[in-house]
Amino acid sequence: MSNAKVLQLRAAGVSLVLDCSGPALPSVLHWGADLGALDEAALVSLREGAGAVQTGNGLDDNKPVAIIPEYSAGWFGLPGLNGHRDGQDFSASFELTEVAQSGNAVQVTAADPQAGLSLALVIELTDSGLVRAKAELTNTGTSVYTVDQLLLALPVPTEATELFDMTGRHIGERHPQRHAFTQGAHIRDNRRGRTGADATLLLIAGTPGFDFGAGELWAVHTAWSGNHRSYAERGMSGYAVIGGGELLLPGEGRLQPQGSYGTPWIYGSYGIGLDQMSTRFHEYLRARDTHPKTDRPVVLNTWEAVYFDLDLDKLKALADAAAEVGAERFVLDDGWFRGRRDDSAGLGDWYVDEGIWPKGLHPLVDHVTGLGLQFGLWFEPEMVNPDSDLAREHPDWILATGNRMPPTARHQQGLNLGIPEAWNYLLERIDAILTEYDISYIKWDHNRDFVDGGNQQTGTAGIHEQTLGVYRLLDELKRRHPKVEIESCSSGGARVDLAILERTDRVWGSDSNDALERQKIQRYTQLLLPPELIGCHVGPPKAHTTGRTQSLAFRASTALFGHFGIEWDISLATPEEREELAGWVALHKALRPLLHTGRVVRADRGSDDFLLHGVVAQDGSRAVFSAVQVAQSITSDLGRVRLPGLTKDRTYQVTKLATPGPQPRHSAPWWQDGGTVKLNGAALASVGVQVPAQWPETAVLLEVQAID
Ligand code: DGJ
């Protein structure tokens, strides 16, 4: 073992102090505000001062909770490792064997020779101040060892007494919910075989009443696209933790001798307010080599425009209209492949349908690219309709168990990517289509939860392999076609996590293009993801998912803040609508360098009728805010609206941002006739400005420019 004892990692205002003095697994002595550089004596002192105390009727040697909490060390909460060797070795007790530090990355190895297990842990503090950790467990014994669960946990202080997480549904993803963080465990399990529309992107513990701008908070994200758990647990020992890991189905963690199981990355963020948490995640994602570098092309997606009604002339007219309003990418959604006339048949038969496309997709692709637009194509590779040639030829490739078929969902079943022949078939088919056509973008869909997700050939559970299989497939396609961008879509936003985003370039936020729903869905999806990674489209005037009718200004000013697109049959729109839409596309193009690189800031005003959303340039030189009237206000005058996130001692000019289309008359006196307010960032954050009284489901945009 090295001499490393107590290690301090520091970045972006965060200190992480790890007790690696052994022999027990590392524990986190501090994860929170930066402590300045502590010398060795101070770090040892911190360990002594922060150590566990002995309590009445407790263990004589009470230990702090380790990053993998151990039953053997006296942790009575959820154990980090649950597993056994045919009933034996049911409780591991690891001892450190090696600690290595390289910059802000710590690698720890540990072993329990008695149980025949070794462990490799990686704990990092990223430049943006995120903690991330993962573990790999190896069976060093001579018989099969079964991992039932391997969770990683980060301690949070006693002061974190409130929990915030998210739930949701198809067309209604990311509803926030709050709870008191009391004794016991708050567990968010997901067994849907995909990340889930109801999955919490983040599980957050904080001081009472924390909000976008205030309160200390600690958050965790479990980066996994299959079954997974995120949890918060407060034990009687005085420790509280937040953590997560994969949820393994029975037998999925069987390790042969020398076999290994690796956990997903668990990400943690400490900071003040939800906005700082988002900033840490956004900066981390933006610093990746794979983060999209080019302006995010304005999309026209055919789904809500034509659904399955694919006709070459109609699609060409739609592409013409898309080009006319300034779109830069045309995406042909579902329905182009063999036998797919509606959602009941064809999934799995990834050949261009000869009936609709006698000359293949060439006439459409050539037309679209001839207009100067990129061409994108929809796939749903992990699925199969029972009514398909693929299912008829390979019924054993369907994810199933027990000589029965799972209940269908949207008339479909899962295709088992754990079967090499099925995986190879998909690779060959998608690769062939990407090779034949000039395709810049894949919309990669996944439209059902898996039930009974088993491997018929082996009789074992198949979701773990399925998840790894889709990662491998995406990785191989990216290797072969590095310029093709891929969108992670899953009935809208049911596959949003940082593991899928290691191999995809954006997510589809939701199947709801209703701007009112979208305001909230985008607001909370942006807790984790920067706006440029979230597809946000202008739908038709009457939303197909709610029946609400909204103005083009409200629909477009809502989509404006994400990766902008259109999902509406604009070949049928009026000339006035098209002209206005072209104005919004132009406005988005002008603003996207700011919107897609700036810092996201938000404010609530203690009620659900109004929300403020903004993006501030990294250098604080400018910002755009959207003041959104979600519902009718109780009061007729909103009062002043504070504009957070600007540089306190810089002077700014605030003006109404000119938007296309009909202009309502506004009631804020300074607002009329091109008026401006000139104030410093401190005053704008603390005093704010009056915004006009608005009707429900309208928004006004404010432009803020530094003038000093
Ligand atoms: C679900 C997606 O979320 C939609 O956008 C669309 O692609 C349909 N699937 C197509 O079946």
Residues whose N, C-alpha, C, O or C-beta is under 5 A from the ligand:
A	BS01	DGJ	W303 D333 D334 D445 C489 S490 S491 G492 D511
